[in-house]
Amino acid sequence: MLDIALLVRVHVDALIAAQNDMGVCDAIRRIAPVGKLAAMSAPHLPKVAGIDPMVPVSTHTSTPLTGVPAAPGAFLQDRLASWVSDLTTLHELTERLARTHTLDHALRELLDAGAALVGARRGLLVLEPAAGGPSTTIGLGLAHAELGTIETVPRSATSYGRILDGLPDAQGPLTNPDLLGDETLDPRHREVAARLGYAASYALPLATEAAGRLGAAVWLYDEPAEPLERQRHLIGLYVRYATEHLARLLELERARADVATLAEELLPSRLPRIPGVQLAARHRPAPQGGGDWYDALPLPDSALGLAVGSVGGSGLRALATMGRLRASLRAYAVMEGEDPVAVLSDLELLLRLTEPARAATALFAYCEPARRKIVLAGAGHSPPLVIGERRTEFVETTLSAPLGMLACWEAPSVEFTPEPGETVLLYTDGLLRRTGDAMDRAFARLHSAAACVPKAARHDPGAIADHVLRAMLPEGLDQGDGTEDVVILAAHFD
């Protein structure tokens, strides 16, 4: 936030200088530190301090009703007040925009702030990056059906369409102060404007030198109007900063999409079909790309291997480690899968030799569906959950450290037998951590979610996994802005 007290002091100093017969121009030069102040106190706003002092401002105090010209101090006071107001407004709006971390949130903030700066009530923003990436259209004060109605206007007849198509007359702001009275306007455009009740528009391109064209924003007036020159100057400064912010978020979105694609490629493309058991898996990746994984593989003698795990850290290095661990576990499981402790011991040795600075958790279960027998071992991993008609309980596993934490890892395995119709739920810690609760409360919440699975869904492992996900991470309450993936692997025994 700008130091308003210092701005006021500069304001007063300039007025005193004017009253001491200093010329108005000399007095105005005294406010130069304001630009330095804005640059220091708002590192994200290097251009806010450069508000052009030549842009006309209101001069309603310069000539009183008496007809006698006002003193230079009154003119200076009016001018300084306008500049301070502009600086404060731009600083607040750009600070709000800087706090947005998702593309959708930033687009809506830009549209709202732009409407306030140009004095409009409605608007729309079309994101259509020339370099590729997500494309979307959002509206302000316009319902989805109204946006669809606007899109029925030929693209070349709209200001945002001309901007997006790169027409020569659409390189800067496009003003239509009277849409209904403009006889040169496309008839369909006038018809839609009359139906939706807007009479004027002001459009700006969203583009940067590095990223090129990103899209266009249009603000709509209910009556014939156009922004004042001062308003155009302010919205120009704001949009310039906002477009740079959007370009950064677009790069992040592209990087996240690449990471998510890579993560999906490292996970099983399909689950095996084994008589006596039905499988379902759910994977909800973190925005920054976590290292959670799962696997299900057929083993000799009609057995089945189930595994879930998590690699510490995020990004491409965590994904690479996750891919190596999963591939290695598959090899160890084929060789000695009936002994889960041996499988995880081999995995511990591999991690210690190849990734000495990284830790990981893992759980491996050797299943014999025909006998409904499961032998499992875990390394620092959360216990599975058994869901059935008569019970919902966590499997009691031995306490053990994660892989890579001890010089030699070994923990005893546990054996249990699910009843016919019961489902064994394996999951990663991301399911607990993304709730934002303490771990004991998250475990209680998971138990409650599993116990409340509808009776009709208890024979479908996919429906059970979906119910648990919705109950644990309802829309809007998912604390998933970090590095925590969520993995659920459900095995329903006939």
C-alpha positions in Angstrom: 0.0 0.0 0.0 1.3 3.5 -0.8 2.4 5.6 2.2 -0.5 8.1 2.2 1.0 10.1 5.1 4.1 10.8 3.0 2.0 11.7 0.0 0.0 14.2 2.0 3.3 15.7 3.3 4.5 16.1 -0.3 1.1 17.6 -1.1 1.4 20.2 1.7 5.0 21.0 0.8 4.1 21.8 -2.7 1.2 24.0 -1.6 3.5 26.0 0.7 6.0 26.4 -2.2 3.2 27.7 -4.4 2.1 30.2 -1.7 5.7 31.5 -1.4 5.5 32.7 -5.0 7.1 29.7 -6.5 5.8 29.1 -10.0 3.2 26.4 -10.4 5.5 24.4 -12.7 8.3 24.5 -10.1 5.9 23.4 -7.4 4.7 20.5 -9.5 8.3 19.3 -9.8 8.3 18.9 -6.0 6.0 15.9 -6.3 8.6 13.9 -8.2 9.4 11.8 -5.1 5.9 10.4 -5.4 7.0 8.4 -8.4 10.1 7.1 -6.5 7.9 6.3 -3.5 5.4 4.3 -5.6 8.3 2.4 -7.2 9.8 1.5 -3.8 6.6 0.6 -2.0 5.1 -1.3 -4.9 7.8 -3.4 -6.6 5.1 -5.0 -8.8 4.0 -1.6 -10.1 7.0 0.0 -11.9 4.6 1.8 -14.3 2.1 3.1 -11.8 4.5 5.9 -10.8 4.7 7.0 -14.4 1.2 8.5 -14.5 1.5 11.2 -17.1 1.1 14.6 -15.5 0.0 16.0 -18.9 -3.2 13.9 -18.8 -6.0 16.4 -18.2 -7.7 16.2 -14.8 -10.8 17.8 -13.5 -10.3 21.6 -13.2 -13.6 22.4 -11.6 -11.9 24.3 -8.8 -9.8 26.4 -11.1 -12.6 28.9 -12.0 -15.0 29.6 -9.1 -18.6 30.6 -9.8 -17.6 34.2 -9.2 -15.7 34.2 -12.5 -12.5 35.1 -10.7 -9.6 32.8 -11.5 -8.5 30.7 -8.6 -5.2 31.0 -7.0 -2.4 28.8 -8.2 -2.5 26.9 -4.9 -6.1 25.9 -5.5 -5.3 24.6 -8.9 -2.3 22.7 -7.5 -4.3 21.3 -4.7 -6.9 19.9 -7.2 -4.2 18.4 -9.3 -2.3 16.8 -6.5 -5.5 15.4 -5.0 -6.3 13.8 -8.4 -2.8 12.3 -8.7 -2.8 10.9 -5.2 -6.2 9.4 -5.8 -5.1 7.8 -9.1 -1.9 6.4 -7.5 -3.8 4.9 -4.6 -6.5 3.4 -6.8 -4.0 1.8 -9.2 -1.9 0.5 -6.4 -4.9 -1.1 -4.7 -6.2 -2.7 -7.9 -2.8 -4.0 -9.0 -2.1 -5.4 -5.5 -5.4 -7.3 -5.7 -4.5 -8.6 -9.1 -1.0 -9.7 -7.9 -2.7 -11.8 -5.2 -4.5 -13.9 -7.8 -2.8 -17.3 -8.4 -5.1 -18.9 -10.9 -5.9 -17.8 -14.5 -9.7 -17.7 -13.9 -9.4 -15.6 -10.8 -7.0 -13.2 -12.5 -9.3 -12.8 -15.6 -12.3 -12.0 -13.4 -10.3 -9.5 -11.3 -9.1 -7.7 -14.5 -12.7 -7.5 -15.8 -14.1 -6.2 -12.5 -11.3 -3.6 -12.0 -11.5 -2.4 -15.6 -15.2 -1.8 -15.2 -14.6 0.3 -12.1 -11.9 2.3 -13.9 -13.9 3.1 -17.0 -17.3 3.5 -15.2 -19.0 0.6 -16.9 -21.4 -1.9 -15.4 -20.9 -4.9 -17.7 -18.3 -6.5 -19.9 -16.7 -9.6 -21.3 -13.2 -10.9 -21.7 -12.1 -13.3 -24.3 -8.8 -15.2 -23.7 -7.4 -16.6 -26.9 -3.6 -16.7 -26.8 -1.9 -16.5 -30.2 0.9 -18.8 -28.9 -1.6 -21.5 -27.9 -3.0 -22.4 -24.5 -6.3 -22.3 -22.7 -9.1 -20.3 -24.4 -12.1 -19.0 -22.5 -14.8 -16.3 -22.5 -16.0 -14.8 -19.2 -18.6 -12.1 -18.6 -19.3 -9.4 -16.0 -23.0 -8.8 -15.4 -23.8 -11.1 -18.3 -25.4 -14.5 -18.0 -24.1 -17.5 -19.9 -27.0 -17.2 -22.4 -26.3 -13.5 -22.9 -22.7 -14.3 -23.7 -23.9 -16.8 -26.2 -26.2 -14.2 -27.8 -23.2 -11.8 -28.2 -21.3 -14.6 -29.9 -24.0 -14.9 -32.6 -22.8 -11.5 -33.9 -20.3 -11.9 -36.8 -16.8 -11.8 -35.3 -15.6 -9.2 -37.7 -18.4 -6.9 -36.6 -17.4 -6.9 -32.9 -14.6 -4.9 -31.4 -13.1 -7.9 -29.6 -13.3 -9.9 -32.8 -11.4 -7.3 -34.7 -8.7 -7.3 -32.0 -8.4 -11.1 -31.9 -8.2 -11.3 -35.7 -5.4 -8.7 -35.7 -7.2 -6.2 -38.0 -5.2 -3.0 -38.7 -7.8 -0.8 -37.0 -7.8 -2.8 -33.8 -4.2 -2.4 -32.6 -5.3 0.0 -29.8 -8.5 0.9 -27.9 -11.7 0.7 -29.8 -14.5 3.0 -28.7 -18.2 2.7 -29.8 -19.9 5.6 -28.0 -23.3 5.0 -29.5 -23.9 1.5 -30.8 -27.6 2.0 -31.5 -27.1 5.2 -33.4 -24.2 4.0 -35.5 -25.6 3.3 -39.0 -22.3 1.8 -40.1 -22.6 -0.9 -37.5 -23.6 -4.5 -38.5 -27.4 -4.8 -38.1 -27.0 -8.0 -36.0 -24.7 -6.2 -33.6 -27.3 -3.4 -33.1 -30.0 -5.9 -32.7 -28.1 -7.8 -30.0 -27.1 -4.6 -28.2 -30.8 -3.5 -28.1 -31.9 -6.9 -26.8 -29.3 -7.0 -24.0 -29.7 -3.3 -23.2 -26.2 -1.9 -23.7 -25.6 1.2 -25.8 -21.8 1.8 -25.9 -18.6 -0.2 -25.6 -14.9 0.3 -24.9 -12.5 -2.4 -25.9 -8.8 -3.0 -25.2 -6.4 -5.6 -26.6 -4.5 -7.8 -24.2 -1.0 -8.3 -25.6 2.7 -8.2 -24.6 5.8 -7.9 -26.6 7.1 -11.3 -25.4 3.9 -13.4 -25.5 2.1 -11.6 -28.3 -1.7 -11.4 -28.3 -3.5 -13.0 -25.4 -7.1 -11.8 -25.9 -9.4 -8.8 -25.6 -11.5 -7.1 -23.0 -14.7 -5.1 -23.7 -16.7 -3.0 -21.2 -20.3 -2.2 -21.9 -22.3 1.0 -21.0 -26.1 1.1 -20.5 -26.3 4.5 -22.2 -24.3 6.2 -25.0 -21.0 7.1 -23.3 -17.3 6.7 -23.6 -14.5 6.9 -20.9 -12.8 10.3 -20.3 -9.2 10.8 -21.3 -8.1 10.4 -17.7 -10.0 7.2 -17.4 -8.4 5.9 -20.6 -5.0 6.7 -19.2 -5.7 4.8 -16.0 -7.2 1.7 -17.6 -4.3 1.7 -20.1 -1.7 1.5 -17.2 -3.7 -1.1 -15.4 -4.2 -3.3 -18.4 -0.6 -3.1 -19.3 0.4 -4.5 -15.9 -2.5 -7.0 -15.9 -1.5 -8.4 -19.3 2.0 -9.1 -18.0 0.5 -10.9 -15.0 -1.8 -13.0 -17.3 1.2 -13.9 -19.5 3.0 -15.3 -16.4 -0.1 -17.3 -15.3 -0.5 -18.7 -18.8 3.1 -20.0 -18.7 2.4 -21.6 -15.4 -0.8 -23.2 -16.7 1.1 -24.6 -19.7 3.9 -25.9 -17.4 1.3 -27.5 -15.0 -0.5 -29.1 -18.0 2.8 -30.6 -19.1 3.6 -31.9 -15.7 0.1 -33.4 -15.3 0.4 -35.1 -18.7 3.7 -36.6 -17.7 2.3 -37.8 -14.4 -0.6 -39.5 -16.1 1.8 -41.2 -18.5 3.8 -42.6 -15.6 0.7 -44.2 -14.0 -1.0 -47.3 -15.2 -3.0 -46.8 -18.4 -5.5 -49.5 -17.3 -6.1 -51.8 -14.4 -5.9 -55.6 -14.7 -8.9 -57.8 -14.6 -8.5 -60.6 -12.0 -11.3 -63.0 -11.1 -12.7 -62.4 -7.7 -11.8 -58.7 -7.4 -12.9 -55.4 -9.0 -10.5 -52.5 -9.1 -10.8 -48.7 -9.4 -8.4 -45.9 -9.1 -8.6 -42.1 -8.8 -5.8 -39.6 -9.2 -6.2 -35.9 -8.5 -2.8 -34.2 -9.3 -1.5 -31.2 -7.5 -1.1 -27.9 -9.4 2.7 -28.0 -9.0 2.9 -31.7 -9.7 3.4 -34.1 -6.8 5.0 -37.6 -6.7 2.1 -39.8 -5.6 1.5 -43.0 -7.5 -0.4 -46.3 -7.6 -0.1 -49.6 -9.3 -1.9 -52.9 -9.8 -0.3 -55.8 -11.5 -1.1 -59.5 -12.1 1.3 -61.9 -10.5 1.9 -65.6 -10.9 -0.6 -68.1 -9.5 -3.6 -65.7 -10.1 -2.3 -63.4 -7.5 -2.5 -59.6 -7.6 -0.1 -56.9 -6.4 -1.5 -53.6 -5.2 0.8 -50.6 -4.4 0.5 -46.9 -3.5 3.3 -44.5 -2.7 4.5 -41.0 -2.4 7.8 -39.3 -3.2 8.9 -36.2 -1.3 9.0 -33.0 -3.2 7.3 -31.8 -6.3 8.0 -31.0 -10.0 9.8 -33.0 -12.6 12.5 -34.4 -10.4 9.8 -35.9 -8.0 8.0 -37.3 -11.0 11.2 -38.9 -12.4 11.9 -40.5 -9.0 8.3 -41.7 -8.8 8.6 -43.3 -12.2 11.8 -45.2 -11.3 10.3 -46.4 -8.0 7.1 -47.7 -9.6 9.0 -49.5 -12.3 11.4 -51.0 -9.8 8.6 -52.1 -7.5 6.9 -53.9 -10.4 10.2 -55.9 -11.0 10.6 -56.8 -7.3 6.9 -57.8 -7.0 7.2 -60.2 -9.9 10.3 -61.8 -8.3 9.3 -61.9 -4.7 5.8 -60.4 -4.4 4.5 -63.0 -1.9 6.9 -61.4 0.6 6.0 -57.7 0.7 8.7 -57.0 3.3 11.3 -58.2 0.8 9.8 -56.1 -1.9 10.0 -52.9 0.2 13.5 -53.8 1.5 14.7 -53.9 -2.1 13.0 -50.6 -2.9 14.7 -49.1 0.2 18.1 -50.2 -1.0 17.5 -48.8 -4.5 16.4 -45.4 -3.2 19.3 -45.2 -0.8 21.8 -45.9 -3.5 20.2 -43.8 -6.3 18.4 -41.0 -4.5 20.2 -40.6 -1.1 18.7 -37.2 -0.5 15.1 -38.1 -1.1 12.5 -39.9 1.1 9.5 -41.8 0.0 6.6 -43.7 1.5 5.1 -46.9 0.0 2.7 -49.7 0.7 2.6 -53.0 -1.1 -0.1 -55.7 -0.7 0.1 -59.3 -2.1 -3.5 -60.4 -2.7 -4.9 -63.9 -3.4 -8.4 -63.0 -4.6 -9.6 -66.7 -4.7 -8.8 -67.0 -0.9 -9.5 -63.3 -0.1 -6.2 -63.2 1.6 -4.0 -60.1 1.7 -0.5 -59.7 3.1 0.9 -56.2 3.2 3.8 -54.1 4.4 4.1 -50.4 4.6 7.0 -47.9 4.9 5.8 -44.7 6.5 2.5 -45.0 4.7 -1.1 -44.6 6.0 -3.0 -47.8 6.8 -5.6 -49.2 4.3 -9.3 -48.9 5.2 -11.7 -51.8 5.0 -15.3 -50.9 4.0 -18.1 -53.4 4.3 -21.7 -53.8 5.4 -20.8 -54.7 9.0 -17.5 -52.8 9.5 -15.5 -49.8 8.5 -12.1 -49.9 10.1 -8.4 -49.2 9.4 -6.1 -52.2 9.1 -3.6 -52.3 11.9 -0.2 -52.1 10.4 3.2 -51.8 12.1 4.8 -48.4 12.6 7.7 -47.9 10.3 9.8 -45.1 8.9 9.6 -44.0 5.3 12.0 -45.3 2.7 15.3 -43.5 2.7 15.1 -42.5 6.4 17.0 -45.4 7.9 20.2 -47.2 7.0 18.4 -50.5 6.8 14.6 -50.7 6.6 12.6 -53.7 7.7 9.2 -54.0 9.3 7.0 -57.0 9.8 4.1 -57.6 7.4 0.4 -58.0 8.4 -2.2 -60.4 7.1 -5.9 -60.1 7.0 -8.9 -61.5 5.2 -11.6 -59.2 3.7 -15.2 -60.6 3.9 -17.2 -61.2 0.7 -18.5 -57.8 -0.6 -15.9 -55.7 1.3 -13.7 -53.1 -0.3 -10.1 -52.4 0.7 -9.2 -48.7 0.2 -5.6 -47.7 -0.4 -4.7 -44.0 -0.5 -1.9 -41.5 -0.2 -1.5 -38.8 2.5 -2.5 -36.1 0.0 -6.1 -37.2 0.6 -5.7 -36.3 4.3 -3.5 -33.2 4.0 -5.5 -31.4 1.3 -8.5 -31.2 3.8 -6.5 -28.6 5.7 -7.3 -30.5 9.0 -4.9 -31.9 11.6 -4.0 -35.5 10.8 -6.1 -37.0 13.6 -9.2 -35.1 12.5 -8.4 -36.0 8.8 -8.3 -39.7 9.7 -11.6 -39.3 11.6 -13.1 -37.5 8.6 -12.0 -40.3 6.2 -13.5 -43.0 8.4 -16.8 -41.1 8.6 -16.8 -40.6 4.8 -16.2 -44.3 4.2 -18.9 -45.3 6.7 -21.4 -43.1 5.0 -21.0 -44.7 1.5 -24.6 -45.4 0.3 -25.6 -49.0 0.4 -26.3 -49.1 -3.3 -22.7 -48.0 -4.1 -20.9 -50.4 -1.8 -20.5 -53.0 -4.6 -18.8 -50.6 -7.0 -15.2 -49.6 -6.1 -15.4 -46.6 -8.5 -18.5 -45.3 -6.8 -16.9 -45.8 -3.4 -13.7 -43.9 -4.4 -15.8 -41.1 -5.9 -18.0 -40.8 -2.7 -14.9 -40.6 -0.5 -13.3 -38.0 -2.7 -16.4 -35.8 -2.7 -16.8 -36.2 1.1 -13.1 -35.4 1.9 -12.5 -32.7 -0.7 -15.8 -31.0 -1.5 -15.9 -28.4 -4.2 -14.5 -25.1 -2.9 -12.9 -26.6 0.2 -10.0 -28.5 -1.5 -6.8 -27.1 -0.2 -5.0 -28.2 -3.3 -2.9 -25.1 -4.3 0.4 -26.8 -3.3 2.2 -30.1 -4.0 -0.1 -32.7 -2.6 -1.4 -35.3 -5.1 -4.3 -37.4 -4.2 -4.4 -41.1 -5.0 -7.1 -43.7 -4.2 -6.9 -47.4 -5.2 -10.0 -49.4 -4.3 -10.2 -53.2 -4.5 -13.7 -54.8 -4.0 -13.7 -58.5 -3.2 -16.6 -60.7 -4.5 
